[in-house]
Amino acid sequence: YRKVKNQPAFQFETLGTFAFKNVEEQIEVYAVSNEGFHIPDPASIQGKLKQSSSPQKKKIQWLIPSLIALFLVVIALGTDRFSGLIGNAQTISSQLKNKRVAVMVFENKTGSEDLEDFGTMISDWVTRGLMETGDANVISAANIQDKVLVASTPGSMQQFSKETGIGVVLQGRYYLQESDVIIHANVVDTELGEVIHALDPIQGPRTEIVKLLDELTQKILGYWSVRDFDRHSKNPPKYEAYQKYLAANKYWGSHEDADNIESLLWESYRMDTSFNASLLKLAVFYGNPGPQRSAEKRDSVLQFFEQRNPDFTPWEELRHKAILASKDNNYLESARLNEQRFLMDRSDTNASHNSAFQYTRSNMPKKALEIFDATDPRFRDMSSDFSWFEFRAATAHYMLEDFEQVAKVATNYSYPKMLSGIANLHMRSLVRLDSVDQLDMVLEDYIDRGLYNMGGNERDVRQLYRSICEEAYLHDKAGILKKWIEKYQDWITENLDSTTNGYLNHMAYSNFMDGNVEDALSIRNRIEQDSSRMDWIIRDIGWKGSCLAILGDTTQALNLIEYLKEQEYSGFFAVDAHYNMARIQANLGQKKAAVDNLKLAEENGMTYDRGWGKGDIFLKPLHGYPPFEALMKPRG
């Protein structure tokens, strides 16, 4: 009636409201009242109505002529979206199928708090099913929660469509009828704000809700006319296992809740050992920085997968392979696998960020920027305190020596907490652009604004003095270096405790760049190294060996190289060993040997986004050396 009431050729008359089975609200029913159509008596109509002692029992056959008439009206109007309203559409039209689609969290109308998570499980599982078929342009509702809240407001579907570009949503509710769960699902055209198809209700025992979810998923895949049902033939996880997994997700990212996250994920897996998502999440959890970080536990989880030969869905397989590639320092493969995950769901900013990050680590900044540009800003979490995306973009522009773009990224950064990494690249870029006047002005702005690391913790802004000095030293900007090395040393002496490693480290760097290499070495020798941090010890050897080489103590410098060669390092320690041998060799004038060691460091997992290579003051002697320049040149 709502779709055709404004057509002047047709007249209607209400028959009152009816309480249909499996539908919570009463629905008003209308009859076509044009001349020649019979208007049935509402009191005489019967059909699939809730049992009631009310005199509203009706006789359904009296409605048939009017329903046929309404069907003919729809046909006359010539639009198949109306036929969907009365359940006639069996498959989605090709026009709508190509639009972005989101599966909303289904509304819990059961009155049972224990079933609250089932609505999220429906959204998650059906989303994954559509995504993995390759026949739907899926946007996960889980990734755009702030926008989903907009869509839940009555009459706001058009606004939701504008804010997300999503043209079709699946939404629904689930009810309890005695011991049965009943699931209703509608397909909605967001641009029109109208239901285009109502799926037949799914009904079954509450104890078998996972089967009901599987039935709903298959029905939706059928409506979407997917080409290959077998791509998502795996059964949903047990509901209790999914609840634990969802609870872990709610705590995700909180170091204070690390123990709880770990416990919930293990509980989830034990409840359903076929639920791969729990173990995959554990592998990521153990590999991420934090109190529970453990390479041994991560590797144990991954080895367990290898022993089980699990039945992965396509998305799970990509996730698993990406974790393995990152663990093995195969950053390029990790970047490509994360990119495939991103292409499955353009709202998956975790996948797009990881892909861009790994491309920069692989010395492919152009490819990283392509991923950044392909990430729809409407799906990014604009409510965050800071943005890793802008940091990755600034890094890629800096690697490409597009310093004006770095400055643009920093200037346009609109988040409350400015990342120290972006500010660092901004100051370095201003040095390269010879923007001497801007250095003071921008630094004062950062002092007022404050700087934060990627954990959200505040950093001392004046540590940017070192970044300015390093860039000026590396590129022979003598005027800039003279002015800022004085500022740097004044800050060190006025603000740091002279007995601490932090003071000694900064003084060593400032003296080295000021040409006082002997003093720098003497200060550096006073630093107490943590014997449990092998990477610090290896880098300290590279530092000292470089100074000894510059001071002409070739024998001691060579001895340090031999010491590093004799050690049996693996993993990132091998990267550090080869890299620091290259530092010493560069200052000994052994340029070919230095580049050879840099290549070995790369083979073992050296990254290009940490200020290494051309941003390293100890590798300055290699600048202009063709093999070094070729190795450092961005590859894409």
N, C-alpha and C positions, 0 to 999 in steps of 0.2 A: 504493500500500500504506500509506504514512504517513497518508493521509487517511481510510482506512476500517478500519485495523487494530483500532481500539477498538470497532467495531460487533460486538456479541456474536452476531448472526445469521450472521456470515460467518467462515469458516475459511480459512487460507492456508498455503501451503508454499513455502519458498524453492527456486528452481531454480539458485541460484548467481549468480556475477557474469559479465557479458558485456562484451566490448570492442566497442562499436558504432563504426561509421564516423563520423568528424567529431566525436567526443566524446572529450575527453582522458581523463576518469576512467572506470574500469569501473563499470557500474551493476548493482545487484542486482535480479533479476527474480523475481516471485512468481506463483504460480498459485492460483486459487480451489480449495480442496480439500473444499468441502461435498459431501455425498453426491450422486452422480449426475454429478459433473464428473471428467473424465479428467485425470490429472496426467501431463504429457509427460515423456519421458526427456531430461534435459538434454544427454546425450551425442549425441542424434540431431537436435538442433535446428540449422537453418541459416537464414541471412537476411542483412541488411545489417550484417555484422560485419567487423571488420578481418581481413585475411588472416593466418592463423597455422597453424603445423604442429601446434598443440595438438589433442588429442582432443576439445576442447570444441566442435567444429563441430556445428551443430545444424540441425534441419529445422524451418523456421518454421511449416509448416502445423500442427504439433502444438500450437503456442501459440495458434492462432486460437480454439479453443473457450474457452480460459481467458480470453483477452482479451475475447471477446464477453461472457463471464460477468461480467468486471470492469466492462465498459461498462453491463451491466444493473444491476449493483450501484449504480453511480453514478446512473443514472436513478432507481432506487428511492429513493435518498437525497434526490432532489429539489432539488439545488442546482447551478446552472450553473457555479459556480467549479470543481467537480470536472471538468466536461467540458472546461474550458480546459486541464487538465493533460494530456489526451491529444489536444490540438490540435483539439478540436471547435469551440471558440468562434471565430467569424470576425469579430465586431465586439464592441466593449466595451459593457457594459450601461450604460443611461442613468444608473443610480445611481452607478457608478464614474466615468463620464465627467464628472460634475459635480464630482468631487473634485479637489483640487490634485494636480498631477502633476509629477514631476521626472525628467529623463533623466540618469542617472548617467554618469560617465566610464566607458567600457567598459574591461575589464581586458585588458591586453596579455599574451597567452599564447604569443606567437610566438617569444620568445627574441631578437627583433631590436630593439635600442635605437632604430634608425632609425624604427620603427613606433610608438614610445612615444606620440607626440603624436596618433596616429590615434584613440585612445580619447577624448581631449578633443575632437577635431574631430567625432566622432560625436555626443557630448553637445551640443556647441554647435549643430551644424547641425540635428539633429533637434528640439532645443528651439526654435530659431528657426522651423522648419517648423510645429510644433504651435502656437506662439504666434501666428503670422501668419494662421492659418486662422480664428482667432476661435472655434474649437470646442473649445478645451482651456483649462483653468485652470492655466496653466503657471507653474512656479517654476524658475528657472534654477539648476542645480547649481553653476554657476560663481560665483554670488553667495552661496552658503551652504556654503563649503568646510569650515568647522569642523563643521557639522552632518553633512555627507557622510561625514566620517571616522567619526562615530558609526555611520552606517548600514553601513559596511564591516565592522564587527565582527560575527562570527557571532551570530545570535539577537538582534540589537538593532534589528530593523525597527520593533517596537512603540515603543521609546524614540525612534527617529527620527521616527515619526509624531507622538508627543506633542510633541516639541521643535519641529516645523515645521508641523504641521497638514497635511502631505502625505499623501494617502491612497493614491496609486498611484505606483510608480516603474517606469521602464524600466531594466533593467540587462542587461549582457551581457559577452561575451568574444569575442576574435577569435584565431584560430589560423593557423598555416601548415601546409599539406599540400603538400609539394614546392613548386611555384611558385604555388600557389593560396592566397588568403586566405579563411578561412571565418569568418563572423560569426554568432554565436548571440545572440538577444535574448529576454528573458523580461519579462512584465508581472507585477508583484508587488503584491498587496494588503498595504500596510504595517501596517494594523491587525491583520490576521491573521498577517502574516509568511509568506504563502504565495504561490506562483506561481499565477496565474489563467489565464495563457495563454503558451504557448511558440511564438514565430513560427518559421516554416520557416527553416532556415539559408540565409544568403546566401553564395554561393561564386563566386569568379572569380579571374582572374590578379592577382597582386600589382601588376602594372604598371597595373591599371585600378581601383585602390581607390576613386577618386572616383566611378566608375560604381556600384561596390558600395554606397557610401554613399547615393547617390541612390536606388538600388533599395530599400535598407533604409528610407529616409525615406518613400518612396511606400507601402511595405508598412505602415508604422506609421500613416500618414495614413489608409490604407484601413481598418485595424483600428479607428481612432478614428471612422470614419464621418464624415469631414469633408465639409462641404457643397460646398466649392469648392477643388478640387485646384489650379486655375490660380493661386491666390493665392501659391503657393510652387512655381512651376514653374521657377525659376532653378536652374541647375546649381551644385553645390558648387565652391569654388575649387580650384585645383591644390594638392595636398598640400604641396609645397615652399613655396608662397606662404603657406599657412596656418601652417606651422612658423615662418616669419619673423615673422608677425603675432603668434603666440602668444609668441614670445621677447620681442617689444617690450612686450607686456602684462605680462610678468614684471618688467620694469624700470620700468614705468609709475609715475610719481610721484617718481622719484629724480632730483634735479637733477644729481647726479654722473654719471648715465648718460644724460644728455640727448642727447649726440651719438650714442650707440649706439641709442637709441630711434628717432631720426630716420633713421639709416642703415637699420635693420631694416625700418621701415615703407616706405621707398622701395624697398628690395630686394623686399619682398613685392609691392608694386604692379607692379614691372617683371616679376616672374615670372608674374603673372596680371593683366593690365590690366582684366579684368572684375570683379576683387575690390574692390568699392567700400569695404569696411570699412577697408582700409588708408589710403585717401585721406581718408575721414571722420575717422579717428583722427589723421591728420596735421593736418587743419584745427583740431581741438580742441587738439592739441599746440602749434601755433603761436599759438593764441589764449590759452592758459593762462599764468599768471605763471611765469617761469623764465628761464634763460639763453638759451633758443632762441626766446623770445617775439618774434613778428614779425607785425604786422598785414598787411604787404605779402605775406609768404609765405602767410599764411592766406587772404587775398583771392585770391591767385593760384590756390591749390588750389580754392577755391569757384568761381572764374570758369572753371576748367578743366572742372568738373562741368557748368556751364551750356553750354559748347561741345560737350561730348560727348553731352548729353541721355541720361544713363545709365539702364540698366534697374534701377531701385531696387526692392527688396522693400519691403513696407509699413513695416517697422521702419526700414530705411535711409532711406526718404523722410521719416519723422518726424524722424529724427536730423539729416538734412541741413537741413530747414526750420527746426528749432530753432536750429541753428548760425547760419543766415542771419538769423533774427529777433534773436538776441542781438547779432550783429555790427552790425545796424542800430538797436540800442537799442530794439527793439520788445519790451520785457520781457514784456508781457502775452501776446503771441502765443507767445513762447518758453515762458512758463509753461504755456500750454494744450497746446502740442505735447509738452512733457516730461511733462505729466500723462497724455496719451494713451499715451506709452511706458510709463509706470508702470502704467497699467491693463492693458497687455499682459502685464506680468510684475511681480507685487506684491513680488518680491524685489529689484527693480532700484532700490536705494536711491540710486544716482547720479541716476536720473530723478526720483525723488520729492523728493530734496534740491534739485535744480536747479529743479524746479517750484515748491516752497515758497519758495525764494530769489527767484525771478523774480516771484512774486506779491507778496512784501513790497516789492520794488523798484517794483512797479506800484501801491503804496498799497492793496493788498488783503490785509491781515493775516488776516482771518477765513478767506479761502480758503486761505492758507498753512497755517493751523492745521488746516483740514480735511484737507489732504494729509498733514500731520504725524501726525494721528490715524489716518489710513488706512494708515499704514506699520506693518506688523506688526513689533513689537520683536524677535520671534524671528529676523528676517532681517537685523537690523542687526549690524554688526561690533562685538560687545561687547568684543573684545580690544584695541580701539584705545586710544591714550593719551588722546585727547580726542574730543569729539563736536561736529560742526558742527550736527547736528540741534537740540540743545538751544539753541544760539546763535540759530538761526532762530526757534525757538519763543519764546525770551525777547524777541527783537526784535519779533515779531508782538504779543505781549502788551503790550509797552511802547507800541507804536503805538496800541493800543486803550485805553491808560491803565489797564490792569488790572495795577496795580503789585504787588498781592499775589501774582498768578500769576508775575510775574517773579521775585519773591523765592523762591517755591516751586520754580521751575525751578532756580535757583541753589543753593538749600539741598539739593535732592535729587540734584544732579549727582554722579555716582559715579565718574567717570573720574579717572585719576591726575593729568592735567594740566588745571587749570582755565583755561579760555580767558579772556583779558583782556576780550574783548568782553562775555561774560556778567557778569563782575565789575563792569564799567563800568555795565551796565544795572541790576545789583543795587543799587549804591550810589546811582544816580540815583533808583531806585524808593523806596529807604528815605528819601531826602530828601523825595520827594513824599508819602510816608506819615507824615512828621514823626516818624520812628522815630529820634530823636536818640541815644538810648542805644545802639541797635544799630549805629550807624555805626562807633563806636570798636571794638566787639567784633568785628564782621564784618571790618573792615580788618585787625585783628591776626591774625585767622584766615587771611586771604589772604597776609599777610606770612609766616606760618609755612608756608603751603601752596605759595606761589609761583604766578606767573601766566605764561601762555604765549600767544603769538600763534597764528594759524591755520597757521603753518608749523612749529609745535612749538618755537619759540625763546623763551627766558625773557625776560620783561619786568619792568621795575621797578614793583613794586606801588604805590609812592607816587605814580605818575602818576595814580592814582585820585583824588588830591586835586583835580586839575583838574576831573574829572567831577562831584565833589560840589559844588565851587564854582560851576560853570556852571549846574547844576540849581537851586541856591539863588539865584543871581543872576537867572535867568530867571523864577522864580516867587516872587520877593520874600520869601525866607526869610532875613530879615536876621540873625537870631540864629545860624543855621547858617553863613551866609556869613562873618560876622565871625570865628568860631572857626576855620573851616577855611581861610580865606584866609591867616591867620597861619601855620598848619601848612604850607600850600602854599609860601609864600615862604621859610620856614625850610628846607624840604627843598631848594628850588632853590639857595639860597646855600650850603648845607652840602655838597651832593652833586654839583653840576654845575660844569664849568669855565666861568668867566665870559666867556671869549673865544669860546665856541662858539655856533653858531646855536641849539642846543637850549636853552641857558641863556637867551639873549636872547628866544626865542619864548615860553618859560614865563613869564619876567618881564613880557613885554609883556601876556600874557593876564591874569596876576594883577593887574597895575596897572590894566588896563582895568576888570576886575570890581570892583576896590576903589575905583573912581571917579577914579583918577589917569590920565585919558585923555591928557593932554599928555605925561606921562612914558611912557605906553604907546607913544605914537606915536614919541617920541624913541628909545626902545629898539628899536622895530620898524625904524626907518630904518637901524639899524646892522647889520641882518641882510644877509648877502651871498647874493644869489640865484644859483642855477645857471642860466645863460643858456640852457642846453639844455632846461630844464624850463619850457615855456610855461605849463603849468597853475599852477605855483608863482608865476610872475610875475603872472598874472591875479588869483590869489587875494590876492596882496600888495597889488595895486591896490585891491581891495575892502576889505581891512583898513584901509589908509591913508585911503581915501576916506571910510569910515565915521567914523573918528576926526576927520578934518577937518570933516565935517558936524556932528558933536557939538560941536566947538570953535568953530563958527560961521564957519569959512572956506568959505563956500558956493561962491565962485568956483573955488577949487582942486578942490573936490569935484566940481563940475559939469564941470570940464575933464577929470577922470579918466573920468567917464561918457562924454564925447564921444570921448575917446581909444579907449575900448573899442568904441564904436559904429562907429568908422572902420575898425577891423580886420576883415579878411575871414576870420573863424574858421569852422571846420567841425567836425563830430563833437563830441567831448566838450569841445573848446576853446570851441565855441559855447555849450555848456551853462554852462561856467565864466564866460564873458563876460556872458551874460544874468543869471546868478545873482548875480554880484558887482556888476553895475549895480543890481540890486534891493536889495542890502545898502546901498549908498550912498544910494539914493533913499529907503529906509525911514528912514534917519537924517536925511534932509533934510525929512522930513514929506510926501514925494511918494508916498503910500500906493498910490494907484491905479496909478501908473506902475511901482511896485515889484512889485505883483501881476501886472501885465501881463508884466513881464520874467520873473517866476517861471513863468508859463504858457508863455512861449517856451522857457525852460530845460527845462521838462517835455517839450515837443514835440520837443526835440532829444535827449532821453534822460536827463533828471534823474531820479535815483532817490530813494526815500523811506526808505532804510535806512542812511544814512550820517551821521545826526546833523544833516542839513540841515533847513531849514524851521523847525519849532517848537523844535528843539533847538539852533538857531544863535543865539548871544548878539547878533549884529549885526542880527538880524531881530526882536528883542524889541519895537521900536516898533510892529510890525504885530499883536502879540497883541491879540485882542479886535476887530480890524477884520473885519467880516463876510465880505468877499470873500476875505481871507486865510484865515480859519477854514474857509470852505467849500472852498477849494482843498486845505487840509491834512487835511480830515476823511477818515478811511479810507472806502474805497468798497466794501469787502467783505472 
